[in-house]
Amino acid sequence: MKMGQTKKAVIVKEYQLESGKIYIYDNYMVASFDEGTTITLEKAFQIIGISEIHFRDKDFGYISLRKNSYAIDPTVYNFVRGLENLKAFAIVSVKEIDMHNFKIEKMFYKKPMKFFIEYTNALSWVKRRLATAAATKTKE
């Protein structure tokens, strides 16, 4: 589960939080949290704040790289799903427990969210979702 760089993918900004790293690209962000972290509302608000700095006026995607084991307070999704411009939420992991947790998380999020084993597949899906959202806006 490597975070391979594509030819055009350039990190716009990197944030080192106390619980992990956030990488900002042109129209998506990638999060990788530390082992044993719990993603609380407070930590989620940090991530939402970062998204508002970089994607305030444009659609974006979010990729969660689950290399490490960590917990997420499910109430976080009540706030995350309120981000109208978040068009794709991808989780990348090879761990079976993450696949099970994904099913639970998806019940709380209730918007486009998908699980992947390969980062490149997650990135392709996020880019397709963003292209579809852009095409829909153009028609309106």
N, C-alpha and C positions, 0 to 999 in steps of 0.2 A: 504494500500500500504506500507507494512513494508519491510525493507531490511533485511530479515531473513538470518541468517548465515546457510550455509550447513555444514556438518561435516568436509569437506575438505577445505572449503573456509577460508583462513587465510589472513588477511590484511597484505600485505607486507610493505606498507607505507601509511600514511595519510597526505594529504596536506591541510592546512587551508589557503585558499586564501581570499582576501578581499571580494569576492563575493560568497563564498561558500566553500564546501569541495570536495576533490577528494580522493577516496579510490582506492589504487592499489592492485590488487590481482595478482596471478601468470600469467594469460594470458588475463586479462580484467581490465578495470577501471570503476568506478562508480562515477558519479558526482551528487551532490545535491547543487543547488544554492539557495541563499537567496531571500526572497520576494522582488520584485521590482527591482532586478538586470537587467541590460542590458548586454547581452553577445556581446561584441564588438570584433573587430579583435584583439585588444591588449589582451583581456582576452582569446580569442581563442588561441593566440600564447603561452600564459602561459600553457594552457592545452596541446597543441601540444608539447611544450618543455618537459613537464612531461612525455608524452608518449614516446618521443625519449630517455629519460633517462632510462626508464624501459623496453621498447619494441623495441629498435633500430633494433635488428636483429631477431625479431620474430613477428609472426602474433598476433593480439590482437583484443578484442572487446571493445565496449564502451556502457555503460548503463547510460542513463540520467533519474534520478529520479526526476520527476516533482511534488514534494510535494507542492512547492511554485509557485506563478505566477511570471514569469519573461519574458523578451523579448530577442529575438535573432536577431542580424543583419544578414539577409539572405546571405550577401556576405561572411560570415564566412565559409559557405559550399563550396565555391570555393577553399578554402585552405584545408579544412578537407578532401574533396574527393581526394586530391592529396596524402594522406597518403596511400601508396600502401599496407602496412601491416595491415591496419584497415579493418578487414573482416566482421564486424557486428556492426551495430549501432542500439541500441534499446532505445525506449522511453517508460517510465512507468508512467502512470497517470490514475486517475479515473475521471478527469475533461473533460467535453465535449468540452470546448474551446481548450484544448490541442489536442484533436482528430482532430478538424478542422485545427489547426495550423500545425499539423503533415503533412497533405495533401500538404500544401504549402511548408513546409521544404523539403519534399521528392522531390518536383520538382527541388529544388536547389541542393540537394545532389546527386541524380542520381546513387546511389550505394545501396547495400543491407541495408535496413532500415525498421524497423517494430515497430508497436505500440502495447503496452501491458497494461493491467489493473493490472496484478499481476507480481511482481518482479520475482518470481520463474519461471514463464513462459518465461520471458525475458531472464533470465540467462540460461535456458535450450536451448533456440533458439541460443543465442550467442555461447554456447559451441558446439552445433551441427554445426554451421557455421565454427567455428574454426577447428573442427574435419574434416569437408569436405575439408577445405583449406589444412590441413596437408596431407590428403589422396591424394589430387591432386598433391601436391609437391612430394610425395613419388613416384608417377607414372612417373613423368617427368625425 
